[in-house]
Amino acid sequence: MLFAVQLEADSDALDHHRIYRMEVERDLLGDVIVIIAHGRRGSRLAARSIQVPDLSAAQEFVRSRLRRRATAPRRIGCSYRITALDTLDDPTPYLLDPAAQRRMEQE
């Protein structure tokens, strides 16, 4: 595993208890894959894997998904927050820019 992040959106009032997890890793052939799992907390998560050309494409893919999660307050009424972050290297290339990160945490 090269990088993993888990986000959670919780709102008792709206009955939203969602998990969104992304992992970047290499398969047995050395290709870079991004594994996405999402769903309601307590139930089996739906998962899929996407093969990307290289590590920089994986980083951009993760950032694009984080940008989408940052719009959650407008879409579902509550925001996602990062609850777990695991990486072998610096996580900065995977994460949003600081301003977008602050917006995600404030909403």
C-alpha positions in Angstrom: 0.0 0.0 0.0 1.4 3.4 -1.1 -1.4 5.6 0.3 -4.7 5.2 2.0 -7.3 7.7 3.2 -10.7 7.2 4.9 -13.4 9.8 5.1 -16.6 9.8 7.1 -19.8 11.8 6.9 -22.0 11.7 10.0 -25.2 13.4 10.7 -27.7 12.0 13.1 -30.3 14.5 12.1 -30.1 13.5 8.5 -29.4 9.8 9.2 -26.2 10.0 7.2 -23.4 7.6 8.4 -21.2 7.2 5.3 -17.6 5.9 4.8 -15.5 6.6 1.7 -12.1 4.9 1.6 -9.3 5.1 -1.1 -6.1 3.1 -1.3 -3.3 3.4 -3.8 -1.2 0.3 -4.3 0.7 -1.7 -6.9 -0.6 -5.0 -8.1 1.6 -8.1 -8.7 2.6 -6.8 -12.1 3.7 -3.5 -10.8 0.8 -1.5 -12.2 -0.7 1.3 -10.0 -4.3 0.7 -8.9 -6.7 2.8 -6.8 -9.2 0.9 -4.7 -12.3 2.7 -3.7 -14.8 1.4 -1.1 -17.8 3.3 0.0 -21.2 2.9 1.7 -23.1 3.1 5.0 -21.2 2.5 8.2 -22.0 -0.9 9.6 -22.9 -2.5 6.2 -20.8 -4.1 3.6 -19.0 -1.5 1.5 -19.2 -1.5 -2.3 -15.7 -1.6 -3.7 -14.0 -1.2 -7.1 -10.5 -0.9 -8.4 -9.3 1.4 -11.1 -6.0 0.9 -12.9 -4.1 4.1 -13.6 -1.1 4.7 -15.8 1.3 5.9 -13.1 1.7 7.3 -9.6 1.1 10.9 -10.7 -2.2 9.8 -12.4 -3.2 8.1 -9.1 -2.5 11.2 -7.2 -4.6 13.3 -9.5 -7.4 10.7 -9.4 -7.4 10.8 -5.6 -7.4 14.6 -5.5 -10.4 14.6 -7.9 -12.3 12.3 -5.7 -11.5 14.4 -2.6 -12.7 17.5 -4.5 -16.0 15.7 -5.1 -16.3 14.7 -1.4 -15.7 18.4 -0.5 -19.0 19.3 -2.1 -20.9 16.9 0.2 -22.5 19.6 2.3 -24.3 21.0 -0.8 -25.2 17.5 -2.0 -26.1 15.5 1.1 -26.3 18.1 3.8 -23.2 17.1 5.9 -19.5 17.2 5.3 -16.9 14.4 5.1 -13.9 14.5 7.4 -10.6 12.6 7.2 -10.6 9.9 9.9 -7.6 7.9 8.8 -4.5 8.6 6.7 -1.7 6.1 6.0 1.2 6.5 3.6 4.7 5.4 3.1 5.8 8.8 1.9 4.7 12.4 2.1 0.8 12.5 1.6 0.9 16.1 0.2 0.7 15.0 -3.5 -2.5 13.1 -2.8 -4.3 15.7 -0.8 -6.1 18.8 -1.8 -4.5 22.2 -1.5 -4.7 23.8 2.0 -7.5 26.2 1.1 -9.7 23.4 -0.3 -8.8 21.2 2.7 -10.0 24.0 5.1 -13.2 24.4 3.2 -13.8 20.7 3.5 -13.2 20.7 7.3 -15.4 23.8 7.9 -18.5 22.6 6.0 
